[in-house]
Amino acid sequence: MDYSVFDFLLDAVFVLNEKKEIIYSNEVAANLCDSTVKRITTGKISYELLNFEKQDLFWMKNGSLGLASASNYVESRFENGKGQEGRAQVFIQPEPNQEKKWLVFIRDVSLEDTLHRKYKIELEAKDQAYRELSEAQDQLIQIGKMATLGQFVATVSHELNNPLAIVQGSAEELKDALTQRTPDIEIGVTLSDFILDASKRMIKILRNMRILVHGQSEKFNFEKTNIANLMSNAVSFIRNIAQKSDVIILNRCPKDLPEVFVDPGLIDQMSMNLIKNAIDALVDAGTKNPEVIVNSFVDKASNSLVLSIHDNGPGVPEKHRAKMFKPFFTTKSIGKGTGLGLMICQKIVERHGGKIELDANSKVGARFLIYLPINASAPVWLRA
């Protein structure tokens, strides 16, 4: 048999005689045993060449060489000439057409073990990373919930601030009026009306906050509304705050304009926010003869009724205009502003299918324009 054909195999090949002597080995066998082919071909498969875990893999029985197993295949740990440990699969079969010669094939599967350990380590590392990522995601979810809760609390606090200020101021004036020897009943009734109105507004604000948080899951109270009348009520309500700051509020909304289909409570809340912002800006800037003008007109191009809230203050700086509708952006001092007012106004207007923008052409102060569609019914998404 031409043993040179074994030189092309990736397995170690030995040819043994009946004395377990190696009469041939290929190059792979030499590398596996860390020896030369010449030495191997003159030696035995022993602990000098491959130190197998099993004491003696090969044995003679009835003149035939076999493995120390019930079959012609066995696996065993081994140590080569370099002291390197590994695992081998050993096969044995008689050489064809030859008596007392056997072919031994030894396949080193140590690399498979190494790769298995490597992949096992990588898999364990990935599992650990996945667990850590899952824990981090859970923490982020909790942080997100807390941030949402914090934003909601801040939003409600911001929105309730205006009517609460009215309640506090009216209650103080009512107390002063009642402590007089001759209480003025008319003043007492007026102040009581202010307190009652403010309380109703706070109830509406809480309802509106639920709408803004839960989206369309709660019903809107849409109805055909005269914006002039609605603004008259809003201006009267906030005028008490404005007077304490020496700010004049003027309502110039024409009463003969088309009615719009809106939720009056939400539009009232939105306009109150904008007017209060204007008052704060005027006071902070120390504007002389401060005033806020509320007006409305029809924009035929967009078929909208436009509500205008215009002050004669310093206006909005160019650098702040791109960010002014973003949550928590504020130019007010700490503790005075939450940065939620304009964001809430924008959400309210968008829920009505309209838009809100800062008039870039205004030469004096800040002028906000609110476009409300002139429709005969509710927005399409609300009717669905």
C-alpha positions as CSV (number, residue, x, y, z in Angstrom):
1,M,0.0,0.0,0.0
2,D,1.3,3.5,-0.9
3,Y,1.3,5.3,2.5
4,S,2.1,8.6,0.8
5,V,-1.7,9.1,0.3
6,F,-2.0,9.7,4.0
7,D,0.2,12.8,3.8
8,F,-2.8,14.7,2.4
9,L,-5.0,13.9,5.4
10,L,-5.7,16.3,8.3
11,D,-5.7,13.3,10.7
12,A,-2.6,11.7,12.2
13,V,-2.1,8.3,10.6
14,F,0.1,5.5,12.1
15,V,0.7,2.0,10.6
16,L,1.4,-0.6,13.4
17,N,2.6,-4.1,13.3
18,E,1.7,-6.9,15.6
19,K,4.3,-5.7,18.1
20,K,2.6,-2.3,18.3
21,E,5.6,-0.8,16.6
22,I,5.1,2.2,14.3
23,I,6.3,1.4,10.8
24,Y,4.8,4.5,9.3
25,S,3.4,7.9,10.3
26,N,2.5,11.0,8.3
27,E,3.4,14.7,8.9
28,V,0.3,15.4,10.9
29,A,1.3,12.6,13.3
30,A,4.8,14.1,13.7
31,N,3.3,17.5,14.5
32,L,0.9,16.0,17.0
33,C,3.6,14.1,18.8
34,D,6.1,17.0,18.5
35,S,8.7,14.6,17.0
36,T,10.2,13.7,13.6
37,V,8.7,11.2,11.3
38,K,11.8,9.2,11.5
39,R,11.6,8.9,15.2
40,I,8.0,8.0,15.2
41,T,8.4,5.3,12.5
42,T,11.0,3.6,14.7
43,G,9.0,3.8,17.9
44,K,5.8,2.8,19.6
45,I,2.7,4.7,20.5
46,S,3.7,5.1,24.1
47,Y,3.8,7.7,26.8
48,E,6.9,9.1,25.2
49,L,5.0,10.1,22.1
50,L,1.4,10.6,23.1
51,N,0.6,10.2,26.8
52,F,-2.9,8.9,26.6
53,E,-5.2,9.1,29.5
54,K,-6.1,5.5,29.1
55,Q,-3.3,3.2,30.2
56,D,-3.1,1.1,27.0
57,L,-5.3,1.9,24.1
58,F,-4.1,-1.0,22.0
59,W,-4.2,-4.8,22.8
60,M,-3.7,-8.0,21.0
61,K,-6.4,-10.7,21.0
62,N,-6.2,-13.8,18.9
63,G,-3.4,-12.3,16.9
64,S,-5.4,-9.2,16.0
65,L,-4.6,-5.6,17.2
66,G,-7.6,-3.7,18.6
67,L,-8.6,-0.9,20.9
68,A,-9.3,-1.2,24.6
69,S,-13.0,-0.7,23.9
70,A,-15.9,-2.6,22.6
71,S,-15.6,-1.0,19.2
72,N,-12.9,0.3,16.8
73,Y,-13.3,3.8,18.1
74,V,-12.4,5.5,21.4
75,E,-11.9,9.0,22.7
76,S,-9.2,9.9,25.2
77,R,-7.4,12.8,26.7
78,F,-3.7,13.0,25.9
79,E,-0.5,15.0,26.4
80,N,1.9,15.6,23.5
81,G,5.7,16.0,23.6
82,K,5.3,19.8,24.4
83,G,3.3,19.0,27.5
84,Q,0.2,20.3,25.8
85,E,-3.1,18.6,26.7
86,G,-5.8,17.7,24.3
87,R,-8.5,15.4,23.3
88,A,-8.3,12.8,20.5
89,Q,-10.6,10.5,18.7
90,V,-8.8,7.2,17.9
91,F,-9.9,4.8,15.1
92,I,-8.2,1.5,14.2
93,Q,-8.7,-0.9,11.3
94,P,-6.7,-3.6,9.6
95,E,-4.7,-2.6,6.6
96,P,-6.5,-3.9,3.5
97,N,-4.9,-7.0,2.0
98,Q,-2.2,-7.0,4.7
99,E,-1.8,-9.4,7.6
100,K,-0.6,-8.2,10.9
101,K,-0.7,-4.5,9.9
102,W,-3.2,-2.0,11.2
103,L,-4.0,1.6,10.4
104,V,-4.5,3.9,13.3
105,F,-6.2,7.3,12.7
106,I,-5.9,9.9,15.5
107,R,-8.0,13.0,15.1
108,D,-7.0,15.9,17.4
109,V,-10.3,17.5,18.5
110,S,-8.6,19.9,21.0
111,L,-9.4,22.9,18.7
112,E,-13.1,22.0,18.9
113,D,-12.9,21.9,22.7
114,T,-11.1,25.3,22.6
115,L,-13.7,26.8,20.3
116,H,-16.5,25.2,22.5
117,R,-15.0,26.8,25.6
118,K,-14.5,30.1,23.8
119,Y,-18.1,30.1,22.5
120,K,-19.4,29.1,25.9
121,I,-17.5,32.0,27.5
122,E,-18.8,34.4,24.9
123,L,-22.4,33.0,25.3
124,E,-22.2,33.4,29.1
125,A,-20.8,36.9,28.6
126,K,-23.7,37.7,26.2
127,D,-26.2,36.3,28.7
128,Q,-24.7,38.4,31.4
129,A,-24.8,41.5,29.1
130,Y,-28.4,40.7,28.2
131,R,-29.4,40.4,31.9
132,E,-27.6,43.7,32.7
133,L,-29.3,45.4,29.7
134,S,-32.7,44.1,30.8
135,E,-32.0,45.5,34.3
136,A,-30.9,48.8,32.8
137,Q,-34.0,48.9,30.7
138,D,-36.2,48.2,33.7
139,Q,-34.5,51.1,35.5
140,L,-35.0,53.4,32.5
141,I,-38.6,52.5,32.4
142,Q,-39.0,53.4,36.1
143,I,-37.0,56.6,35.6
144,G,-39.3,57.4,32.6
145,K,-42.4,56.8,34.7
146,M,-41.0,59.1,37.5
147,A,-40.1,61.7,34.9
148,T,-43.6,61.5,33.4
149,L,-45.1,61.8,36.9
150,G,-42.8,64.7,37.6
151,Q,-43.8,66.5,34.4
152,F,-47.5,65.9,35.0
153,V,-47.2,67.3,38.6
154,A,-45.3,70.3,37.3
155,T,-47.8,70.9,34.6
156,V,-50.8,70.7,36.9
157,S,-49.0,73.0,39.4
158,H,-48.3,75.5,36.6
159,E,-51.9,75.5,35.4
160,L,-53.5,75.8,38.8
161,N,-51.2,78.7,39.8
162,N,-53.3,81.4,38.1
163,P,-56.7,80.5,39.5
164,L,-55.1,79.8,42.9
165,A,-53.6,83.3,42.9
166,I,-57.1,84.7,42.2
167,V,-58.6,82.6,45.0
168,Q,-55.9,83.8,47.5
169,G,-56.2,87.4,46.5
170,S,-60.0,87.4,46.5
171,A,-60.1,85.6,49.9
172,E,-57.8,88.1,51.5
173,E,-59.9,91.0,50.1
174,L,-63.1,89.3,51.2
175,K,-61.7,88.9,54.7
176,D,-60.7,92.6,54.9
177,A,-64.2,93.5,53.7
178,L,-66.0,91.3,56.2
179,T,-63.9,92.6,59.1
180,Q,-65.1,96.2,58.6
181,R,-67.8,97.5,60.9
182,T,-70.1,98.0,58.0
183,P,-69.3,95.2,55.5
184,D,-70.0,96.0,51.9
185,I,-72.3,93.2,50.8
186,E,-71.8,94.0,47.1
187,I,-68.0,93.8,47.3
188,G,-68.4,90.5,49.3
189,V,-70.6,89.0,46.6
190,T,-68.3,90.1,43.9
191,L,-65.3,88.6,45.6
192,S,-67.2,85.4,46.3
193,D,-68.0,85.2,42.6
194,F,-64.3,85.5,41.8
195,I,-63.5,82.6,44.2
196,L,-66.3,80.5,42.8
197,D,-65.2,81.2,39.2
198,A,-61.6,80.3,40.0
199,S,-62.7,77.1,41.7
200,K,-64.7,76.1,38.6
201,R,-61.7,76.9,36.4
202,M,-59.4,74.7,38.5
203,I,-61.9,71.8,38.0
204,K,-61.8,72.4,34.3
205,I,-58.0,72.5,34.3
206,L,-57.8,69.2,36.0
207,R,-60.1,67.7,33.4
208,N,-58.1,69.3,30.6
209,M,-54.9,67.9,32.1
210,R,-56.4,64.4,31.8
211,I,-57.2,65.0,28.2
212,L,-53.7,66.2,27.4
213,V,-52.1,63.2,29.2
214,H,-54.5,60.5,28.0
215,G,-55.0,61.9,24.5
216,Q,-58.3,61.2,22.9
217,S,-59.5,58.7,25.5
218,E,-61.6,61.4,27.3
219,K,-64.4,63.4,25.7
220,F,-63.9,67.0,24.6
221,N,-66.7,69.4,25.2
222,F,-66.8,70.9,21.8
223,E,-69.5,73.5,21.0
224,K,-70.0,76.5,18.7
225,T,-68.4,79.4,20.5
226,N,-68.2,83.1,20.1
227,I,-64.5,83.9,20.7
228,A,-65.2,87.5,21.6
229,N,-67.5,86.5,24.5
230,L,-65.0,83.8,25.6
231,M,-62.1,86.3,25.6
232,S,-64.3,88.8,27.5
233,N,-64.7,86.3,30.4
234,A,-61.0,85.4,30.3
235,V,-59.9,89.0,30.4
236,S,-62.2,89.9,33.2
237,F,-60.9,86.9,35.2
238,I,-57.2,87.7,34.8
239,R,-57.6,91.5,35.1
240,N,-57.3,91.3,38.8
241,I,-53.8,89.9,38.5
242,A,-53.0,92.5,35.8
243,Q,-54.1,95.4,37.9
244,K,-51.8,94.5,40.7
245,S,-49.0,94.7,38.3
246,D,-50.3,97.9,36.7
247,V,-50.8,96.1,33.4
248,I,-53.8,97.1,31.2
249,I,-55.6,94.3,29.4
250,L,-57.7,95.3,26.4
251,N,-60.2,93.0,24.7
252,R,-60.8,94.2,21.1
253,C,-62.3,91.0,19.7
254,P,-65.2,91.8,17.3
255,K,-68.4,90.1,18.3
256,D,-69.7,89.7,14.7
257,L,-67.0,87.2,13.6
258,P,-67.9,83.6,12.8
259,E,-68.3,81.2,15.7
260,V,-65.8,78.4,15.9
261,F,-66.3,74.8,17.1
262,V,-64.0,74.5,20.1
263,D,-63.8,73.3,23.7
264,P,-64.3,76.6,25.6
265,G,-62.5,75.4,28.7
266,L,-59.4,74.5,26.8
267,I,-59.3,77.7,24.7
268,D,-59.9,79.7,27.9
269,Q,-57.0,77.9,29.6
270,M,-54.8,78.5,26.5
271,S,-55.5,82.2,26.3
272,M,-55.1,82.7,30.1
273,N,-51.6,81.1,29.8
274,L,-50.6,83.5,27.0
275,I,-52.0,86.6,28.7
276,K,-50.3,85.6,32.0
277,N,-47.0,85.1,30.1
278,A,-47.4,88.6,28.6
279,I,-48.0,90.1,32.0
280,D,-44.9,88.4,33.4
281,A,-42.7,89.6,30.5
282,L,-43.9,93.2,30.8
283,V,-43.3,93.3,34.6
284,D,-39.9,91.6,34.3
285,A,-38.8,94.1,31.6
286,G,-40.1,97.1,33.5
287,T,-42.0,98.2,30.5
288,K,-43.6,101.7,30.7
289,N,-47.3,101.8,30.2
290,P,-47.6,98.1,29.9
291,E,-50.6,96.6,28.1
292,V,-51.8,93.4,26.5
293,I,-54.2,93.6,23.6
294,V,-56.5,90.6,22.8
295,N,-57.9,90.7,19.3
296,S,-59.3,88.4,16.6
297,F,-59.9,88.4,12.8
298,V,-60.6,86.0,10.0
299,D,-57.8,84.7,7.8
300,K,-59.5,83.7,4.5
301,A,-56.4,82.0,3.1
302,S,-56.5,79.3,5.8
303,N,-60.3,79.6,6.5
304,S,-59.4,80.2,10.1
305,L,-60.4,82.6,12.9
306,V,-57.2,84.0,14.3
307,L,-56.9,85.0,17.9
308,S,-54.1,87.5,18.6
309,I,-52.5,88.2,22.0
310,H,-50.1,91.1,21.7
311,D,-48.0,92.9,24.3
312,N,-45.8,95.9,24.1
313,G,-42.9,94.4,26.0
314,P,-39.4,93.5,24.8
315,G,-40.5,90.6,22.6
316,V,-39.0,87.1,22.3
317,P,-35.3,87.1,21.4
318,E,-34.4,85.4,18.1
319,K,-32.2,82.7,19.9
320,H,-35.2,81.5,22.0
321,R,-37.8,81.3,19.2
322,A,-36.9,77.8,18.0
323,K,-37.0,76.4,21.6
324,M,-39.9,78.3,23.2
325,F,-42.5,75.5,22.6
326,K,-40.3,72.8,24.0
327,P,-41.1,71.3,27.4
328,F,-39.3,72.9,30.4
329,F,-37.7,75.6,28.3
330,T,-38.0,78.9,30.2
331,T,-36.2,82.2,30.5
332,K,-37.8,82.9,33.9
333,S,-35.9,82.7,37.1
334,I,-35.8,79.4,39.1
335,G,-39.0,78.8,41.0
336,K,-41.0,81.3,38.8
337,G,-41.4,79.4,35.6
338,T,-41.8,75.7,34.7
339,G,-41.3,76.0,30.9
340,L,-44.6,74.2,30.3
341,G,-47.0,77.0,29.5
342,L,-46.3,77.4,25.8
343,M,-46.0,73.6,25.3
344,I,-49.5,73.2,26.8
345,C,-50.9,76.0,24.6
346,Q,-49.5,74.3,21.5
347,K,-51.0,70.9,22.5
348,I,-54.4,72.6,23.1
349,V,-54.4,74.3,19.7
350,E,-53.2,71.2,17.9
351,R,-56.1,69.2,19.4
352,H,-58.4,71.7,17.7
353,G,-56.8,71.2,14.4
354,G,-55.2,74.6,14.5
355,K,-51.8,76.1,15.0
356,I,-50.0,78.6,17.1
357,E,-47.1,80.8,16.1
358,L,-45.1,83.8,17.1
359,D,-45.7,86.7,14.6
360,A,-42.2,87.3,13.1
361,N,-43.4,90.6,11.6
362,S,-44.4,92.2,14.9
363,K,-42.2,95.3,15.4
364,V,-43.2,95.8,19.1
365,G,-43.4,93.2,21.8
366,A,-44.5,89.6,21.3
367,R,-47.6,88.8,19.3
368,F,-48.9,85.2,19.4
369,L,-51.3,84.1,16.7
370,I,-53.7,81.2,17.2
371,Y,-55.4,79.8,14.1
372,L,-58.7,78.0,14.8
373,P,-60.5,76.3,11.8
374,I,-63.9,77.7,11.0
375,N,-65.8,74.5,10.8
376,A,-69.4,73.6,11.3
377,S,-68.6,70.6,13.4
378,A,-65.8,68.9,15.4
379,P,-62.5,68.0,13.9
380,V,-62.5,64.8,11.7
381,W,-60.5,62.8,14.3
382,L,-63.0,63.7,17.0
383,R,-66.0,62.7,14.9
384,A,-64.5,59.3,14.1
